[in-house]
């Protein structure tokens, strides 16, 4: 470009009057994203058809490694995406993320309606994704190091029987997509959730800095600004390629729309220098007052809705908090500025509130009022949970012969649970199963069995996917002598959640005590549970115990051996199998089996006692 041409060229990032041509890449990317959703559908169909499938291919599943050192499909997937980002940049975000697909769909619909999403441009909220990533993936590891926990790998869970176990229900999932995929774009700008909430994006952004794969430019660039105008990630492409010869902003998701619309084909994706040490120039930020308001309201709203009614998951809460922070900002601007717009809609003009401004204020008062009410519920819920910790040891022994005594401290804590939990329950728009169960136990400890039944039944209805309320009701029915109802409730519990292994054992004990016919019934039920959880070592252990009670030693050995194969660290099946082998005269093999267990779990008391008993029996 000659000096005369350069002098006449528009500033970098300013689009020419003609406007950019349509991106050919957008349609291809849309088809790829639709294909991603079809792959998800095939994954779910495989689970429905077989009852067992590859675990959720979702970065959040990697938290299991941070918390429990368990390797699952989500961890493998997350690691692979981070490695690909180190090489190619944030291609995954632009071409495979379902939330990006929803946000781009929202942007496309808004543009069709003549509405252009406007970025919020907040520095205080830009740190949220990094804080969220630290909380999800690094804080659990730091805590485990602090308490001296063993960080070595504890197993693999690449395949699962219940793919929805860590996911919210249908309606909460749909609400999450609506808020994070659509509302965040409307309030926070294109890819607003990615910019101000996504914890995975924060990790990918760090990796992107080291990526040699970037959007780069040739000398053919005329600085028309079409690339910047087309970018859906709010990146000033024209300015960055002019200053650095490449895009250095980590918000770039390699959608390639800028490459497609370039009239001189000057932009391309290629490999070269990395972007470490090169910082994208951000547009002028907000004043400290607005930034403080955004940060404080975000934190307030997040803690008010996170886990509300035991329903709102982490990412959903982040999306809600971002939208509420925007609402609070606009409310403050309506009070302090003469002109305020919401996208293309004037809320205030020439110092006068417009009709739509009145509507916005009314809606904002309702939203902020809901956050205040939720804060009240969460505060009293925390008070109830804190007091309930005193009751937990009593609860654990309540239906045993070693029941802990109810002293003045326990009584005071139970009364505190009923007061604080009661306030949270009464103020709630929905029933919270946690508060209901805490209050139910407090009532039982204070010898109000009728209130226990009422509250626990409400908890049962509020959490249809949880088996714990049915277990607690079953225990109370058993203690009251209503064995038929106890069996019915325990059966209901394991039907809801086949992973309630203690409930399986109690159901077997209850039915076995009432005759062989009842034992046959629980055998059938355990087999049905294994149809849903074929890889459950605990259920195979229980099945082996039931076969042994029937006198079917061969079937018992087969089931117990299967349990050990699935989980070699589990002591009960190893001990039972050794006992059966000893009864059959295989004393040496039984001792070897127990010693192998002690090598895997050194110092395990149950294994040491079982080996000592075998040695004592051998000397007699």
VOGU-3710 file (C-alpha; in Angstrom, 3 decimals, decimal comma):
1> xxxxxxxxxx> 0,000/0,000/0,000  1,422/3,422/-0,994  1,767/6,215/1,566  -1,037/8,086/-0,173  -3,319/5,034/-0,006  -2,397/4,477/3,636  -3,224/8,068/4,462  -6,619/7,742/2,815  -7,398/4,358/4,369  -9,981/4,271/7,160
11> xxxxxxxxxx> -8,814/3,678/10,722  -8,245/0,006/11,529  -11,458/-1,691/12,532  -13,704/0,791/10,713  -15,869/-0,916/8,104  -16,137/0,532/4,613  -19,483/1,825/3,422  -20,167/-1,204/1,237  -20,290/-3,494/4,253  -18,943/-7,048/4,468
21> xxxxxxxxxx> -20,119/-9,796/2,166  -21,926/-12,801/3,690  -19,625/-15,337/5,302  -19,475/-18,688/3,536  -17,993/-20,217/6,668  -21,051/-19,451/8,813  -23,234/-21,962/7,006  -20,537/-24,650/7,172  -20,038/-24,008/10,878  -23,785/-24,159/11,494
31> xxxxxxxxxx> -23,893/-27,573/9,807  -20,965/-28,763/11,931  -22,687/-27,589/15,127  -25,897/-29,347/14,077  -23,765/-32,445/13,519  -22,392/-32,115/17,067  -25,946/-32,171/18,421  -26,728/-35,229/16,280  -23,719/-37,007/17,811  -25,106/-36,142/21,262
41> xxxxxxxxxx> -28,459/-37,617/20,208  -26,747/-40,828/19,035  -24,889/-41,010/22,360  -28,166/-40,761/24,278  -29,856/-43,261/21,971  -27,062/-45,758/22,645  -27,609/-45,332/26,381  -31,386/-45,800/26,055  -30,836/-48,942/23,967  -28,123/-50,605/26,056
51> xxxxxxxxxx> -28,433/-49,101/29,556  -24,685/-48,425/29,574  -22,607/-46,035/27,507  -19,566/-43,794/27,421  -19,728/-41,216/30,200  -20,759/-37,632/29,570  -18,337/-35,955/27,175  -18,555/-32,728/29,117  -15,680/-30,703/30,686  -17,530/-30,388/34,004
61> xxxxxxxxxx> -17,111/-34,144/34,504  -13,380/-33,517/34,950  -14,215/-32,261/38,449  -14,338/-35,919/39,526  -10,585/-36,055/39,002  -10,041/-32,887/41,044  -12,277/-34,153/43,847  -11,694/-37,917/43,871  -8,830/-38,685/41,411  -11,234/-40,591/39,158
71> xxxxxxxxxx> -10,521/-40,681/35,422  -13,672/-40,413/33,313  -14,650/-39,616/29,742  -15,133/-35,940/30,573  -11,555/-35,632/31,873  -10,090/-37,335/28,792  -12,174/-35,091/26,541  -11,265/-31,921/28,461  -7,575/-32,792/28,327  -7,758/-33,475/24,588
81> xxxxxxxxxx> -9,458/-30,127/23,950  -6,838/-28,257/26,008  -4,061/-29,941/23,994  -5,790/-29,087/20,717  -6,158/-25,475/21,893  -2,428/-25,307/22,623  -1,857/-26,146/18,951  -4,816/-24,705/17,044  -6,344/-22,112/19,356  -9,985/-22,093/20,458
91> xxxxxxxxxx> -11,356/-24,069/17,511  -13,417/-26,275/19,822  -15,304/-23,283/21,217  -16,208/-21,998/17,779  -16,964/-25,284/16,068  -18,154/-27,791/18,676  -19,568/-26,097/21,806  -23,339/-26,450/22,167  -23,634/-23,228/24,190  -21,771/-21,271/21,515
101> xxxxxxxxxx> -24,224/-22,746/19,015  -27,161/-21,417/21,046  -25,554/-18,001/21,481  -24,816/-17,738/17,772  -28,396/-18,771/17,016  -29,641/-15,998/19,307  -27,349/-13,463/17,627  -28,547/-14,556/14,179  -32,194/-14,205/15,216  -31,547/-10,769/16,728
111> xxxxxxxxxx> -29,805/-9,559/13,575  -32,730/-10,833/11,502  -34,969/-8,644/13,678  -32,694/-5,658/13,145  -31,243/-5,811/16,675  -27,477/-5,795/17,119  -26,157/-7,339/20,375  -23,925/-4,885/22,209  -21,010/-6,078/24,385  -21,132/-5,085/28,039
121> xxxxxxxxxx> -17,391/-4,302/28,249  -16,837/-4,944/31,966  -13,442/-5,551/33,513  -14,771/-6,647/36,905  -16,964/-9,346/35,366  -14,218/-10,487/32,976  -12,423/-12,161/35,913  -15,473/-14,330/36,728  -14,588/-17,190/34,308  -11,115/-17,491/35,848
131> xxxxxxxxxx> -12,507/-17,529/39,390  -15,078/-20,134/38,322  -12,383/-22,317/36,742  -10,278/-22,087/39,888  -13,240/-23,059/42,050  -14,188/-26,032/39,859  -10,822/-27,580/39,058  -8,043/-26,191/41,258  -9,626/-25,476/44,638  -10,555/-29,175/45,236
141> xxxxxxxxxx> -6,953/-30,198/44,514  -5,577/-27,493/46,804  -7,946/-28,518/49,598  -6,985/-32,182/49,257  -3,309/-31,267/49,408  -3,976/-29,183/52,522  -5,682/-32,049/54,367  -3,029/-34,534/53,210  -5,289/-36,581/50,953  -3,732/-39,103/48,575
151> xxxxxxxxxx> -3,873/-37,639/45,035  -2,990/-40,868/43,233  -5,476/-42,166/40,661  -8,278/-44,183/42,265  -9,893/-45,725/39,229  -11,618/-45,203/35,916  -15,258/-44,522/35,119  -15,192/-44,222/31,353  -18,561/-45,974/31,048  -21,678/-45,229/33,082
161> xxxxxxxxxx> -25,112/-46,722/33,661  -26,871/-43,468/34,607  -25,773/-40,791/32,184  -28,023/-38,177/33,844  -26,618/-38,725/37,334  -24,620/-35,478/37,373  -26,985/-33,478/35,172  -29,975/-31,332/36,241  -33,537/-32,259/35,376  -35,179/-31,506/32,032
171> xxxxxxxxxx> -36,775/-28,186/32,985  -33,684/-26,873/34,748  -31,599/-27,886/31,732  -33,921/-26,039/29,345  -33,903/-22,972/31,605  -30,084/-23,089/31,633  -29,985/-23,087/27,838  -32,508/-20,226/27,720  -30,545/-18,027/30,137  -26,970/-18,911/29,144
181> xxxxxxxxxx> -27,646/-19,291/25,424  -30,124/-16,457/24,813  -30,579/-14,038/27,737  -26,811/-13,606/28,141  -26,514/-12,546/24,483  -29,381/-10,080/24,864  -27,946/-8,459/27,991  -24,178/-9,082/27,860  -23,551/-9,141/24,116  -22,608/-11,724/21,520
191> xxxxxxxxxx> -21,042/-14,736/23,252  -21,770/-12,990/26,543  -21,755/-16,226/28,538  -18,352/-17,167/27,099  -16,911/-13,763/28,011  -18,315/-13,328/31,507  -19,129/-16,775/32,892  -17,643/-19,833/31,145  -14,971/-21,503/33,331  -13,829/-23,794/30,513
201> xxxxxxxxxx> -13,316/-20,789/28,251  -10,969/-19,289/30,855  -8,722/-22,355/30,687  -8,908/-22,434/26,893  -8,030/-18,708/26,805  -4,803/-19,353/28,727  -3,928/-22,237/26,395  -4,745/-20,082/23,356  -1,976/-17,637/24,294  0,579/-20,377/23,583
211> xxxxxxxxxx> -1,028/-21,557/20,353  0,977/-21,109/17,121  -2,257/-21,479/15,132  -3,813/-18,016/14,710  -5,656/-15,741/12,307  -2,881/-13,978/10,376  -2,648/-11,330/7,652  -0,755/-10,699/4,413  0,250/-7,428/2,771  -2,978/-7,523/0,762
221> xxxxxxxxxx> -4,934/-6,047/3,700  -6,633/-2,730/2,867  -7,879/-2,145/6,435  -11,508/-2,026/5,357  -12,753/-3,292/8,740  -15,088/-5,952/7,329  -13,422/-8,549/9,544  -14,139/-6,601/12,730  -17,729/-5,931/11,729  -18,324/-9,640/11,058
231> xxxxxxxxxx> -16,629/-11,036/14,177  -19,176/-12,494/16,601  -16,631/-12,606/19,444  -16,253/-8,811/19,746  -12,620/-8,904/18,570  -11,194/-5,879/16,744  -9,588/-8,051/14,084  -8,522/-5,195/11,796  -6,644/-3,369/14,558  -4,881/-6,476/15,871
241> xxxxxxxxxx> -3,680/-7,781/12,508  -2,488/-4,251/11,677  -0,514/-3,954/14,925  0,698/-7,543/15,413  0,233/-9,277/12,066  -2,168/-11,689/13,770  -5,133/-11,837/16,124  -3,844/-11,983/19,701  -7,170/-11,632/21,568  -7,938/-14,895/23,372
251> xxxxxxxxxx> -11,668/-14,324/22,794  -11,098/-15,342/19,142  -12,795/-18,709/18,618  -11,440/-19,354/15,116  -14,899/-19,204/13,527  -13,112/-18,056/10,319  -15,898/-15,634/9,421  -13,311/-12,849/9,196  -11,265/-14,935/6,751  -14,335/-15,620/4,639
261> xxxxxxxxxx> -15,510/-11,993/4,326  -12,108/-10,429/3,622  -12,488/-8,794/0,168  -8,783/-9,157/-0,650  -8,302/-12,618/0,924  -5,631/-11,085/3,130  -6,640/-13,042/6,243  -5,850/-16,699/6,754  -5,430/-19,274/9,505  -1,803/-20,271/9,800
271> xxxxxxxxxx> 1,053/-21,202/12,103  3,773/-18,907/13,337  4,684/-16,777/16,352  2,635/-17,232/19,524  0,824/-14,376/21,281  2,531/-14,507/24,684  3,560/-10,985/25,649  1,140/-9,382/23,200  -1,974/-7,907/24,754  -5,080/-7,002/22,802
281> xxxxxxxxxx> -6,106/-3,391/23,323  -9,455/-3,351/25,031  -12,046/-0,642/24,387  -12,361/1,991/27,059  -13,847/0,421/30,164  -16,496/1,636/32,547  -15,975/3,911/35,517  -15,056/2,418/38,868  -18,566/2,999/40,197  -20,230/0,971/37,453
291> xxxxxxxxxx> -17,552/-1,726/37,666  -18,035/-1,993/41,430  -21,805/-2,220/40,998  -21,490/-4,960/38,368  -19,075/-6,988/40,490  -21,031/-6,661/43,729  -24,429/-7,402/42,189  -22,978/-10,358/40,278  -21,598/-11,842/43,508  -24,855/-11,151/45,376
301> xxxxxxxxxx> -27,031/-12,722/42,687  -24,734/-15,720/42,270  -24,748/-16,636/45,950  -28,499/-15,986/46,107  -29,377/-18,493/43,373  -26,560/-21,072/43,468  -28,168/-24,308/44,679  -31,519/-22,568/45,272  -34,188/-25,199/46,085  -31,430/-27,768/45,428
311> xxxxxxxxxx> -32,049/-27,102/41,730  -29,879/-24,299/40,301  -26,492/-25,671/39,134  -23,232/-23,751/38,993  -23,214/-22,645/35,339  -26,898/-21,679/35,439  -26,208/-19,517/38,499  -23,335/-17,788/36,676  -25,607/-16,967/33,740  -28,384/-15,640/35,979
321> xxxxxxxxxx> -25,911/-13,526/37,961  -24,521/-11,935/34,800  -27,991/-10,951/33,583  -29,011/-9,588/37,004  -25,808/-7,505/37,158  -26,718/-5,941/33,814  -30,248/-5,176/35,043  -28,850/-3,430/38,134  -26,466/-1,396/35,963  -29,290/-0,178/33,721
331> xxxxxxxxxx> -31,379/0,736/36,767  -28,546/2,870/38,131  -28,086/4,516/34,728  -31,804/5,304/34,570  -31,409/7,194/37,839  -28,204/9,036/36,940  -28,051/9,564/33,169  -30,273/11,629/30,817  -30,254/9,057/27,995  -30,381/5,275/28,396
341> xxxxxxxxxx> -31,092/2,588/25,792  -31,628/-1,154/25,965  -30,171/-2,230/22,624  -32,387/-0,406/20,084  -35,058/0,504/22,639  -34,951/3,945/24,324  -35,646/3,667/28,045  -34,888/7,290/28,871  -34,512/10,283/26,558  -33,777/13,941/27,328
351> xxxxxxxxxx> -33,932/13,180/31,014  -37,453/11,733/30,810  -38,350/8,104/31,419  -40,017/6,546/28,380  -43,005/4,123/28,589  -40,709/1,152/27,958  -38,415/2,528/30,627  -41,272/2,296/33,124  -41,858/-1,325/32,079  -38,148/-2,061/32,422
361> xxxxxxxxxx> -38,076/-0,598/35,933  -41,091/-2,655/37,022  -39,525/-5,826/35,605  -36,203/-4,948/37,254  -37,858/-4,459/40,645  -39,430/-7,912/40,307  -36,093/-9,486/39,350  -34,131/-7,778/42,122  -36,927/-8,571/44,574  -36,657/-12,244/43,625
371> xxxxxxxxxx> -32,900/-12,108/44,261  -33,526/-10,492/47,666  -36,103/-13,152/48,561  -33,707/-15,884/47,409  -30,997/-14,349/49,602  -33,322/-14,595/52,616  -34,008/-18,258/51,818  -30,319/-19,041/51,341  -29,321/-17,278/54,575  -31,772/-19,248/56,695
381> xxxxxxxxxx> -30,941/-22,394/54,745  -27,282/-21,992/55,689  -28,271/-21,454/59,325  -30,291/-24,671/59,211  -27,460/-26,617/57,562  -24,976/-25,340/60,155  -27,196/-26,425/63,050  -27,903/-29,767/61,385  -24,209/-30,693/61,562  -24,732/-31,158/65,312
391> xxxxxxxxxx> -27,586/-33,575/64,571  -25,719/-35,627/61,958  -24,074/-38,085/64,424  -27,432/-38,642/66,143  -29,094/-39,237/62,776  -26,472/-41,833/61,824  -27,186/-43,925/64,919  -30,910/-43,240/65,319  -32,140/-46,590/64,021  -29,373/-48,651/65,666
401> xxxxxxxxxx> -28,829/-50,111/69,116  -25,990/-47,605/69,644  -28,265/-44,546/69,339  -26,551/-41,439/70,676  -28,308/-39,680/73,559  -30,251/-36,485/72,901  -28,732/-33,938/75,275  -29,348/-30,202/75,647  -26,902/-29,335/72,853  -28,652/-31,659/70,400
411> xxxxxxxxxx> -32,077/-30,409/71,475  -31,046/-26,774/70,958  -29,620/-27,600/67,532  -32,816/-29,423/66,525  -34,916/-26,442/67,575  -32,600/-24,142/65,585  -33,033/-26,341/62,506  -36,809/-26,181/62,823  -36,777/-22,376/63,181  -34,262/-21,545/60,424
421> xxxxxxxxxx> -35,322/-24,349/58,124  -38,953/-23,431/58,682  -38,307/-19,829/57,634  -36,542/-20,984/54,472  -39,348/-23,419/53,652  -42,120/-20,884/54,286  -40,452/-18,177/52,183  -39,711/-20,487/49,270  -41,614/-20,484/46,008  -40,804/-24,200/45,757
431> xxxxxxxxxx> -40,043/-26,911/48,309  -36,340/-27,440/49,007  -35,747/-31,148/49,758  -32,606/-30,412/51,795  -34,391/-28,087/54,206  -37,373/-30,446/54,414  -35,178/-33,435/55,279  -33,210/-31,447/57,860  -36,422/-30,238/59,496  -37,911/-33,734/59,353
441> xxxxxxxxxx> -34,958/-35,186/61,242  -35,021/-32,344/63,751  -38,693/-33,118/64,396  -37,981/-36,840/64,857  -35,129/-36,153/67,267  -37,564/-33,988/69,233  -39,938/-36,997/69,223  -42,469/-35,564/66,767  -42,864/-38,597/64,481  -45,979/-37,231/62,781
451> xxxxxxxxxx> -44,180/-34,071/61,695  -41,248/-36,192/60,508  -43,582/-38,178/58,246  -45,176/-35,026/56,849  -41,924/-33,195/56,107  -40,116/-36,243/54,726  -43,063/-37,049/52,454  -42,869/-33,487/51,105  -39,134/-33,968/50,542  -39,897/-37,189/48,699
461> xxxxxxxxxx> -42,252/-35,300/46,365  -39,811/-32,401/45,922  -36,929/-34,697/44,916  -38,409/-37,515/42,807  -34,935/-38,489/41,536  -33,555/-38,969/45,076  -34,050/-42,184/47,000  -32,879/-40,913/50,399  -36,298/-39,657/51,626  -37,805/-43,074/50,868
471> xxxxxxxxxx> -34,967/-44,759/52,781  -35,536/-42,560/55,834  -39,292/-43,154/55,725  -38,625/-46,878/55,354  -36,367/-46,925/58,402  -39,024/-45,145/60,457  -41,695/-47,593/59,287  -39,401/-50,510/60,192  -38,749/-49,041/63,644  -42,508/-48,586/64,104
481> xxxxxxxxxx> -43,147/-52,245/63,245  -44,803/-51,614/59,863  -42,623/-54,090/57,970  -44,739/-54,187/54,818  -44,525/-50,415/54,385  -40,817/-50,480/55,231  -40,169/-53,055/52,504  -42,263/-51,058/50,041  -40,375/-47,825/50,757  -36,922/-49,435/50,588
491> xxxxxxxxxx> -37,874/-51,103/47,318  -39,029/-47,717/46,039  -35,722/-46,150/47,084  -33,517/-48,636/45,227  -35,804/-48,433/42,210  -35,191/-44,670/42,106  -31,470/-44,924/42,857  -29,857/-48,352/42,383  -26,632/-46,971/43,897  -28,148/-46,976/47,418
501> xxxxxxxxxx> -26,203/-50,094/48,355  -27,011/-50,016/52,069  -30,721/-49,856/51,230  -30,335/-52,948/49,040  -28,789/-54,831/51,941  -31,486/-53,688/54,363  -34,201/-54,685/51,900  -32,627/-58,116/51,550  -32,346/-58,484/55,328  -35,956/-57,430/55,826
511> xxxxxxxxxx> -37,332/-59,793/53,212  -35,061/-62,690/54,168  -36,332/-62,475/57,730  -39,856/-63,024/56,426  -39,286/-66,273/54,558  -37,776/-67,819/51,442  -40,514/-66,481/49,189  -39,640/-62,928/50,193  -35,926/-63,681/49,605  -36,707/-64,847/46,062
521> xxxxxxxxxx> -38,482/-61,544/45,510  -35,502/-59,452/46,573  -33,217/-61,622/44,416  -35,316/-60,683/41,403  -35,179/-57,041/42,415  -31,379/-57,090/42,765  -31,116/-58,675/39,315  -33,274/-55,855/37,947  -30,917/-53,404/39,625  -27,981/-55,120/37,914
531> xxxxxxxxxx> -29,744/-54,744/34,590  -29,486/-50,987/35,180  -26,048/-51,114/36,853  -24,220/-54,157/35,411  -20,885/-52,735/36,583  -21,967/-52,184/40,203  -19,574/-54,126/42,422  -21,758/-53,494/45,484  -24,826/-55,044/43,821  -22,841/-58,104/42,711
541> xxxxxxxxxx> -21,604/-58,380/46,311  -25,190/-58,248/47,600  -26,334/-60,810/45,028  -23,554/-63,137/46,149  -24,651/-62,765/49,782  -28,247/-63,579/48,845  -27,183/-66,672/46,912  -25,104/-67,764/49,910  -28,158/-67,310/52,174  -30,075/-69,603/49,801
551> xxxxxxxxxx> -27,279/-72,168/49,950  -26,345/-71,709/46,279  -22,584/-71,598/46,837  -21,589/-71,802/43,156  -23,729/-68,807/42,196  -22,514/-66,960/45,296  -18,880/-67,503/44,316  -19,544/-66,320/40,762  -21,235/-63,111/41,917  -18,629/-62,335/44,565
561> xxxxxxxxxx> -15,811/-62,971/42,089  -17,484/-60,595/39,650  -17,707/-57,953/42,382  -13,983/-58,317/43,072  -13,163/-58,042/39,377  -15,122/-54,795/39,161  -13,647/-53,338/42,369  -10,594/-55,173/43,785  -10,408/-52,650/46,654  -13,827/-53,609/48,074
571> xxxxxxxxxx> -13,302/-55,703/51,267  -16,780/-57,322/51,807  -16,894/-59,551/48,685  -13,276/-60,604/49,238  -14,022/-61,625/52,830  -17,234/-63,504/51,916  -15,512/-65,295/49,048  -12,651/-66,309/51,353  -15,157/-67,644/53,906  -16,912/-69,754/51,257
581> xxxxxxxxxx> -13,567/-71,094/50,019  -12,554/-71,942/53,586  -15,830/-73,849/54,146  -15,021/-75,851/51,015  -11,604/-76,754/52,418  -9,662/-74,319/50,238  -7,880/-72,760/53,224  -4,663/-71,850/51,404  -6,538/-70,154/48,540  -8,728/-68,255/51,034
591> xxxxxxxxxx> -5,674/-66,903/52,882  -4,012/-65,921/49,589  -7,152/-64,024/48,583  -7,171/-62,043/51,830  -3,418/-61,319/51,663  -3,874/-59,982/48,118  -6,523/-57,653/49,503  -4,180/-56,430/52,235  -1,540/-55,639/49,608  -4,095/-53,492/47,777
601> xxxxxxxxxx> -5,477/-51,857/50,943  -2,774/-52,146/53,629  -4,070/-52,050/57,175  -7,737/-52,625/56,266  -9,202/-53,792/59,652  -11,924/-56,031/58,193  -9,410/-57,945/56,064  -6,947/-58,266/58,965  -9,678/-59,612/61,247  -10,903/-62,068/58,600
611> xxxxxxxxxx> -7,361/-63,360/58,031  -6,800/-63,707/61,781  -10,043/-65,716/62,102  -8,979/-68,042/59,276  -5,557/-68,539/60,857  -7,164/-69,277/64,245  -9,574/-71,769/62,658  -6,663/-73,465/60,894  -4,789/-73,971/64,177  -7,769/-75,611/65,889
//
